[in-house]
Amino acid sequence: MNEYVHGYSEREALRLSEQAETLEKLLHHDTTYPPGAKVLEAGCGIGAQTVILAKNNPEAEITSIDISPESLGKAREKVRKKGIENVKFLEADIFSPPFEEESFDHVFVCFVLEHLQNSEDALKNLKKVLKPGGTITIIEGDHGSCYFYPEGKNALEAWNCLIRVQAQMKGNSLVGRQLYPLLQESGFRDAKVEPRMVYVDSSKPELVEGFILKTIIPMVEGVREQALEMQMMGEEAWKKGIEELYETARPGGTFCYTFFKGRGIK
């Protein structure tokens, strides 16, 4: 896996948790597994999705892996605080998962492929540890699906820095639209992909707070250092761009973004 584009700050950990909680119903209401199912969560990060996965599937046996010891430490603490007991953590690389072939009934991957240089290789290696007939579930965003009002010029440039910084770091923030071909090319059958759209205006104050103010704007601000260092924007233009993004959270502002949820069968 490549370097995590947003870094490992406490603020980023908080953003990931806020994002997971805000989007839980939209993204996870139909991620359910039967009692006793062995589930591999590949790339668990700080455990923001892990606690939701485990809470919604209390009788499943979940193994969550990540390449970052620091993130795993935060994930373990998060799970401990929630009193969750059906998850075990392991430091491991999803390109070479340390399990026997056909070890798991299901694989779950959320907000991971965007950080990889070769998503197809990762999926093929994860497919090896799936039992025949087992499923994979993938959730990814797509930064090219975003639009908002007011549409400030500097805000657009700042948003575009997300895409450009991730590309410079060998990631792909447009991977959401590619889930269907990725599932097919990785050898999964019966691939199905659904868009999950988030639309926010001032009639939805919980989304204004949870999505625009606590998820989207901190995510953009998270690439400030790289964007300025790579001379994608000047500092004054960047500040103006962030100010313009805040306008979308005020009365009269709107924000729309699409996530994609894909499934396939081995």
N, C-alpha and C positions, 0 to 999 in steps of 0.2 A: 504494500500500500504506500502511496505517496504521502508526503507531509500533509497534515491536516491544514487546510487552507485558512481556517479562522483562528488557529492557535488553540492553546489549552488554558486560557485565562479563566479566573473565577467568573468573570462576567459572561464568557462564552458558555461555561457550564450552566449558569443560570438561564441563559437564552435557550439552550437546548431543552432544559426542563420545562420552561414556559411554553415553548413550541409544542412539545409532546403533550402537555396537559391541554392546551388550547385546541389541538387538532385530534384529540383522542377519539371522539365520536366519528368524525369525518373519515379518519384513516383506519381505525382499528375495530370498529363495531362488528365487522365480519371476519376478523382474524381469530378463529376458534379452532381448537384441536380437541380430540376425544380424550377421556381419562386414560392415563398410562402412555400417551403418545410421547415419543422421544423427539424433541425439537432442538435443532441447532440454530441459535441466533448468531449470525456471522457479522462481526464488526459491531459489537454492542456499544462501543464508546463509553460514555460516563453512566450508562444504564438508564437513560431517559425513556427509551422505548421498552427496555427490559421490564421495568416495574409494571407497565401497562400490559405487556404480553403475559407476564406471570399472574397478574391480578385477574385477567380475563380468562386464564387457563390454569386454575389452581391445581388441577389434577394431572397436568402434563409435567413431564420431566424435561426441564429446559437447561441446555448447556450453552453458555454465552461466551464467545471468544473475541479477543481484540489483540492487536499487536502492541498497544501502548500500555505499559505497566501502570503509568500514572492514571490513565482513564479507568483501567480495571479497578484500581484502588477506590476511585470515586463511585464506580458502579457497585462495588461490594458494600460500601457504606450506605448508599442510597437504598439498596435492597434490605440491608439490615434494619435501617430506620423504619422501613415499611412493614417489617415483620414477615417478609416473604421467605419461604423456606424451600421452594421447588426450583431454585436456580443454582447452578454451580458455574464458576468462572474459570477460564483458562487462558493464559497468554499464548496466542497462536496466530499464524498468518493464514488468511483465507485462501491464499494461493497454494498452500500446502497444509491443509488441515490434518492434524495428527490423530486421525481416527481410522479404524478399519473401514474398508468399503462396505456400503450398505448398512451403516450403523444407525441411521436416523430415519424416522418416519416423515419428518417435515424439516424444511430449512426456511428461515425467515431472515430477510435482508432489508434494512431500512436506512436510507440516506447514506449509503456506503459506496455504491457504484460511481457516484459523481466524483469521488476522490481517487478513482483508479485509472491507471493508464490503459489497462487491458481488461475491460469488464468481462469479455467473453471467456478469457482464460480462467478468471475467478469463478464464473458460473460453471464451467466445465469441471473444475476441481471440486466444487461443492456438490455437483451432481454425482460424483463418485461415491460420496458418503451417504447418499440417499438410497433407501430401499426401493426396489422396483414398485411402481405405483405410488411412490411418495411424492409430495408436492413441494414446490418452492413458491414463496410469496415475496415479492419485491415491491418496495415503495420508494419512489424517487420524485423529486421536484423537477421543474424545468424553468430555468430563469428566463428563457425566451418567451414564456407564456404570460409574463407579467404586464399589466397595464394599470394606469392610475390616473386620477384627476385631482387637482390640477397637474398637468404634465409639464413641469418645469424643465427647461433645457439642461440645467446642471444636474437636476435629479436624474434625468435619463442617462447622463454621462456617468454619474456615480453608480447607478444601477448596472450599467454596462461594464463597469470596472469589476464587478463580481464575476461576470462571465470571462473577462479577459485575464484576470488574475488566476482564476482556476485553470484556464487553458495554459497559461505560462507555467503552472505548477503540474502540468501533465494530467489534470483532471478534466471533467466534462460536466459542466453545470446544465447542459442541454440534454442529459441522458434520458430524462423522462419520456420524451417522444420516441426514444429508441428501444424501449423495453420489449415491445413485441418482436422485432427482428432479433434482438439479443437472445430472447428465450428460444426462438426457433433455431438460430445458428448454434446455440449451445446444446441442442439436442433434446429440448423439452417438448413434449407433445401437448396438444389441446391448449395452447397458449391463449390467454385472454387478458386484455388490458383495459382498464377503465379510468377515465379522468375523474379526479376528485377536486372540484373547484371551490376555492374560498373567495367569496365576494364580501367586501366590507364597506359599509357606509355608517353614518352617525346614528342610524336606527338600530345598530347592533353594537352597543357600547362595549360588550364583553370581547368582541373581536377587534374593535378599535384598540383596546388596551392590550389584549393577549396576542394579537397577530401583528398589527402595524407597529405599535409602540414597543412591545417586548420581544418580538421575533424578527420582523423585517428590518426595521431601522438598525437595531444592534448588529444584524447580520451584515448589512452594508458597511456600517462603521468598523466592523471587524477586519476589512481589507484595506483600511485607510493607509496604513504604513506601506504595504506593498504597492498600492496604486500610486502613491506619491513618489516612492523610490523608483518605480518603473516609469515615472513621468507620464502617466496616463492622464492625470489632471494636475492643475496647480492647486496650492493649498486654499486660496481664496475661493476658487471655483468649487472645490470639494465642500468647504463649509457652506457655501450657498446651496449646493446640491442636497446636503443633509437638511438644511432649513426648509427647502422645497418639499422634501419627503414628509416632513412633519405637517405640512399643509394638507396632506391627504388624510390625516387623522383628525382634522378639525371639521366642524359643521360645513357641509357642502363638498367635502372631499370623499373620494372613493378609492378602493384598492382591490385588485383582482389578481389571483394567482392560481395556477393549476398544478396539482400533484397527479401522479399516475401510479396506479396499483396493478401489478401484473401477477399472474399465476401460471404455473406450468406443472406438468406431471412427468415423472421419469418413466 
